[in-house]
Amino acid sequence: MGKLLKGLEQQRTEELFTYSVVVTDNDPAQSAREFVKGFSSSSNLKLNYTFEPHPNIALARNKALANAEGDFIAFIDDDEYPESDWLLNLYKTCVERKGDGVLGPVQPYFENEPPAWVTIEGTASVVSGGADLARRLAPSGATG
């Protein structure tokens, strides 16, 4: 969570937009609450902590949407972290292409080794036979 919030705090905007962050904790034990509170107290990032008691990504994202402000929404999970131009690239692409939405590849970041079935290689193997897809994936926010 720390690497994610630090990455969100350091987003470049070229003064084209402002942004805020909604953290939706959907661990019944509210394991992120104190960390987010501590981070928020020492950061200039506009940060809103919300809690969804049922572990379900759709419910968590709906809670985040209900608490979001602004004209654009971007989702990122706590096992990912953004490049410094992630939001800028999403914004510019959406505006330049007059799109209703944009998306791109995402690579997760794990502080501890995840089970083999969670890794990119495991996912790539299931999706299209393995290494070819894994080689084409770029870090979150990267373009090219």
LINRA-V668330 format. One line per field, one symbol per residue. psi: psi as a letter, one per 20 degrees, with the letter a starting at -180 (. if undefined). A space follows every 10 residues. Layout:
# LINRA-V668330
psi: ???
This chain:
# LINRA-V668330
psi: hghghghhhk pqikkhrrqr ppoookphil highgggggh ijqipopppr poipnphghg hhggghjqqa iqpppqrijr qqrijghggg ggggghjlqi rqrrqppqpp hqprqhihqg ggghhggkjc hgghhiprqp iqr.
